[in-house]
Amino acid sequence: MAQKKAHEVDGWLSRPDTSKSIILFYGPDHGLVSERASRFVKQTGLPLDDPFTVVRLDATEADEGGKLSSEANTVSMFAEKRLLWVRNAQAQKGLADEIKALCAAPPEATIIVVEAGDLKKGAPLRSAVETSDRSIALPCYADAERDIDALIDEMLGLPISMEARTALRRNLGGDRLATRAELEKLALYARGKDRIELTDIQELTGDVAELSLDDAVDAILEGKLEVFDRLYQRYARSGSPVFLLANAMMRQLQTLRVLRAELDLGRRSASEIIAGARPPIFFSRKRTVENAVRKWALPSIDRALERLQYAILETRRRPDLAQAIVNRAMTALAAEAARSR
């Protein structure tokens, strides 16, 4: 099969197989797809600024009948090979059919690079590439913790304390381009320093203490009543204001509503929506939020927001009962999630 596992892609890119004429980069992390495709294209040695040698097409253009095959079979007058670079591919049937035909009879003088979104196993475009000896499919998934650590070390070039690294990780991993942008900003901020500390992360990205509320919020989204109760009691005993927890849940529901509305449009899968979320969702929470996007319908989210808004209003009227009011409202949300689970 002409495919690689996600962890094998970087190794393949370091020594690409030159017998492959069609290279498909796909996955929910658009930034990583783009970065890897660009890396491969640069390795071809072809002049990227020459429009006669390197032809860029949007997938909607390539989906037009015969255009992709026509470009692929055009012979370059100024170079031994041409490069055809197709971006933003999804489930276009015409594009998949043309790629399938080209896989059966690959052009000798053209390299075809395709950037696609998250293609499920069996998707026509992915299947066409995976079943051909002259093509290869390279999956690009969101960075894991190890990948993020390597990127931090590569881009910062400075020692970083463990506390700062842990805090920084929470803001990274949603999308490779967004991750690089954040690290470039931090590198510029830390220029002239000998070491990056937690205070640097806090000053640049805000107070990361609030992120500790995520565990309680996730317990509600997953319907884990006992876990939420334990976390809530611990939070309340710490003396922290419970309205902060209610506000964190409110923000999560508002974000969830936006993501679910996009899912209902049917244009992208839940995993693609999560990967493209702004601000990025911390990688360890992605599965929880993705499951919540699938599970929580818009009417349920609206009811939850209304319940929480009423609870927050009640805490202002009866501050002496704030802990009990917030606990009751959020336990009810966790119970509803448990029933739907």
C-alpha positions in Angstrom: 0.0 0.0 0.0 1.3 3.5 -0.9 0.8 5.1 2.4 2.7 6.0 5.6 1.7 6.1 9.2 1.6 9.6 10.8 4.9 9.1 12.7 6.7 8.0 9.6 6.0 11.0 7.5 8.9 13.2 8.7 11.3 10.2 8.0 10.0 9.8 4.5 10.3 13.6 3.8 14.0 13.5 4.9 14.6 10.9 2.1 11.7 11.1 -0.3 11.1 8.3 -2.8 11.7 9.8 -6.2 9.7 7.1 -7.9 6.5 8.6 -6.6 4.8 11.0 -9.1 1.7 11.9 -7.0 2.1 12.9 -3.3 -1.0 13.5 -1.2 -0.7 15.3 2.1 -3.9 15.1 4.1 -5.2 15.6 7.6 -7.1 17.9 10.0 -4.1 20.0 10.8 -4.1 22.4 7.8 -0.9 24.1 9.0 1.0 20.9 9.2 -0.3 19.8 5.8 0.8 23.0 4.2 4.2 23.0 6.0 5.1 19.5 4.9 3.9 20.0 1.3 6.0 23.2 1.1 9.0 21.3 2.5 8.7 18.5 -0.1 8.2 21.1 -2.9 11.4 22.9 -2.0 13.3 19.6 -2.0 12.4 19.1 -5.7 14.8 21.9 -6.6 12.3 23.3 -9.1 12.1 27.1 -9.4 9.0 28.0 -7.4 8.8 31.5 -8.8 8.6 30.1 -12.4 4.8 29.9 -13.3 5.7 27.8 -16.4 7.4 25.1 -14.3 5.4 25.3 -11.0 1.6 25.5 -11.5 -0.6 26.2 -8.5 -4.2 25.2 -8.6 -7.0 25.4 -6.1 -8.9 22.2 -5.8 -12.0 23.8 -7.2 -10.1 24.7 -10.3 -8.6 21.3 -10.6 -12.1 19.8 -10.2 -13.1 21.3 -13.5 -13.4 18.6 -16.1 -10.1 17.6 -17.6 -8.1 20.6 -16.3 -5.9 18.6 -13.9 -5.0 15.9 -16.5 -4.3 18.6 -19.1 -1.9 20.4 -16.9 -0.3 17.1 -15.7 0.4 16.0 -19.2 1.8 19.3 -20.4 5.5 19.1 -21.1 7.8 21.9 -19.8 9.8 23.9 -22.4 12.3 25.2 -19.8 12.8 22.4 -17.3 13.1 18.6 -17.2 10.1 18.4 -14.9 7.0 20.4 -14.0 5.3 20.6 -10.6 1.5 20.7 -10.2 0.5 21.9 -6.8 -3.1 21.4 -5.8 -4.4 22.9 -2.6 -7.6 22.8 -0.5 -8.8 19.4 -1.7 -11.7 17.8 0.1 -14.3 15.4 -1.3 -14.5 16.7 -4.9 -15.5 13.7 -7.0 -14.1 15.1 -10.2 -10.7 15.7 -8.6 -10.7 12.2 -7.2 -11.6 10.7 -10.5 -8.8 12.6 -12.3 -6.2 11.6 -9.6 -7.3 8.0 -10.0 -6.7 8.2 -13.8 -3.4 9.8 -13.3 -2.4 7.2 -10.7 -3.1 4.5 -13.4 -0.9 6.3 -16.0 1.4 8.8 -14.1 2.9 11.5 -16.3 6.7 11.0 -16.5 7.6 14.7 -16.6 5.2 16.1 -13.9 5.2 15.8 -10.1 1.7 16.3 -8.6 1.4 17.4 -5.0 -2.1 17.6 -3.4 -2.9 19.2 -0.1 -6.2 17.9 1.4 -8.2 18.1 4.5 -9.1 15.2 6.8 -9.8 12.2 4.5 -11.4 9.2 6.1 -10.3 5.7 5.2 -12.1 4.8 2.0 -12.5 8.4 0.7 -12.1 8.3 -3.1 -9.1 10.6 -3.3 -7.2 8.8 -0.5 -8.1 5.4 -1.9 -6.9 6.4 -5.4 -3.5 7.4 -4.1 -3.1 4.5 -1.6 -3.7 1.8 -4.2 -1.1 3.0 -6.7 2.6 2.1 -6.8 3.5 5.5 -8.2 1.9 7.6 -5.5 1.9 8.0 -1.8 -0.5 9.3 0.9 1.0 11.1 3.9 -1.2 11.7 6.9 -0.7 14.9 8.9 -2.3 15.0 12.3 -2.1 17.5 15.1 1.1 17.7 17.1 1.5 15.4 20.0 3.4 16.6 23.2 6.7 15.2 21.9 6.3 17.1 18.6 5.5 20.3 20.4 8.5 20.0 22.7 10.8 19.5 19.6 9.3 22.5 17.9 9.7 24.6 21.1 13.4 23.7 21.3 13.9 24.2 17.5 12.3 27.7 17.3 13.3 29.3 20.6 16.9 28.3 20.8 17.0 29.2 24.5 16.8 27.2 27.7 13.2 27.2 29.1 12.2 26.2 32.6 9.9 23.2 33.1 7.1 25.4 34.5 7.4 27.7 31.5 7.4 24.8 29.1 4.3 23.2 30.7 2.4 26.5 30.5 3.5 27.1 26.9 2.4 23.7 25.8 -1.2 24.5 26.8 -1.3 27.3 24.2 0.1 25.2 21.4 -0.7 22.2 19.2 -4.0 23.1 17.5 -2.4 24.0 14.2 1.2 23.9 13.1 1.1 27.4 11.5 -0.5 28.9 14.6 2.0 27.1 16.8 4.9 28.5 14.8 3.4 32.0 15.0 3.1 31.8 18.8 6.7 30.5 19.1 8.0 33.2 16.8 6.3 35.8 18.9 7.8 34.4 22.1 11.3 34.2 20.5 11.1 37.9 19.6 9.8 38.8 23.1 12.7 36.8 24.7 15.5 38.2 22.6 18.4 39.1 24.8 17.3 36.8 27.7 19.4 33.9 28.9 16.4 31.8 29.8 12.7 31.7 29.4 10.7 31.6 32.7 7.1 31.1 33.6 6.7 34.9 34.1 7.6 35.4 30.4 4.8 33.0 29.3 2.3 34.7 31.6 3.2 38.2 30.4 3.0 37.2 26.8 0.0 34.8 26.8 -1.9 35.8 29.9 -2.4 34.1 33.2 -2.2 30.4 32.7 -3.6 29.6 36.1 -7.1 29.8 34.6 -6.3 26.8 32.5 -6.5 24.5 35.6 -10.3 25.0 35.3 -10.3 22.8 32.2 -10.4 19.6 34.1 -13.7 20.6 35.8 -15.1 21.9 32.5 -14.1 18.7 30.7 -15.8 16.5 33.4 -19.0 18.4 32.7 -18.7 18.0 28.9 -18.1 14.2 29.3 -20.9 13.8 31.9 -18.6 12.5 34.6 -20.6 13.5 37.7 -18.3 12.0 40.3 -15.2 13.5 38.8 -16.8 16.9 38.5 -18.1 16.8 42.1 -14.6 15.9 43.4 -13.0 18.7 41.4 -15.6 21.2 42.4 -15.2 20.5 46.1 -11.5 20.8 45.8 -11.8 24.1 43.9 -14.3 25.5 46.5 -12.1 24.5 49.4 -9.2 26.4 47.8 -11.1 29.6 48.4 -11.1 30.5 44.7 -14.2 32.4 43.5 -16.7 29.9 42.0 -17.9 32.5 39.5 -14.5 32.0 37.7 -15.5 28.3 37.2 -18.9 29.4 35.9 -17.3 31.9 33.6 -14.9 29.2 32.2 -17.9 26.9 31.5 -19.8 29.7 29.9 -16.9 30.5 27.5 -16.6 26.8 26.7 -20.3 26.5 25.9 -20.1 29.6 23.7 -17.1 28.2 21.8 -18.9 24.8 21.6 -21.9 26.6 20.0 -19.8 28.1 17.3 -18.1 24.8 16.5 -21.4 22.8 16.5 -23.0 25.3 14.2 -20.2 24.8 11.8 -20.5 21.0 12.0 -24.3 21.3 11.2 -23.4 23.1 8.0 -21.8 19.8 6.9 -18.8 21.4 5.2 -16.1 20.0 7.5 -15.8 17.0 9.8 -15.6 17.5 13.6 -11.9 16.7 13.7 -11.2 19.4 11.0 -13.3 21.9 12.8 -11.4 21.2 16.1 -8.0 21.4 14.3 -8.9 24.8 12.8 -10.4 26.3 16.0 -9.1 29.7 17.1 -7.7 30.1 19.6 -6.2 26.6 19.3 -7.5 23.9 21.6 -4.8 22.3 23.7 -4.0 18.9 22.2 -4.8 16.9 25.4 -8.4 18.3 25.3 -9.0 17.9 21.6 -10.8 14.5 21.9 -13.0 15.7 24.7 -14.0 18.8 22.8 -14.4 16.9 19.5 -16.8 14.4 21.2 -18.7 17.3 22.8 -19.1 19.0 19.4 -20.7 15.7 18.1 -22.8 15.1 21.2 -24.1 18.5 22.2 -26.8 19.7 19.8 -27.5 23.4 19.5 -30.7 23.3 21.5 -28.9 21.6 24.3 -26.1 24.1 24.3 -28.6 27.0 24.3 -30.4 25.5 27.3 -27.1 25.0 29.1 -26.1 28.7 28.4 -29.5 29.9 29.7 -29.2 27.8 32.9 -25.7 29.1 33.5 -26.5 32.7 32.9 -29.4 32.5 35.4 -27.0 30.9 37.9 -24.5 33.6 37.5 -27.2 36.2 38.0 -28.3 34.4 41.2 -24.8 34.5 42.6 -24.8 38.2 42.4 -28.2 38.4 44.1 -27.2 35.9 46.8 -23.4 35.9 47.1 -23.7 33.9 50.4 -25.1 31.0 48.4 -22.8 31.3 45.4 -21.1 28.0 45.9 -24.3 26.1 46.2 -25.9 27.9 43.2 -23.0 27.3 40.8 -22.6 23.7 42.0 -26.3 22.9 41.4 -26.3 24.5 37.9 -23.1 22.8 36.7 -24.0 19.4 38.2 -27.3 19.7 36.2 -25.2 20.2 33.0 -23.0 17.2 33.8 -26.1 15.1 34.4 -27.6 16.1 31.0 -24.3 15.2 29.3 -24.3 11.9 31.2 -27.8 11.1 30.0 -26.9 11.8 26.3 -23.7 9.7 26.7 
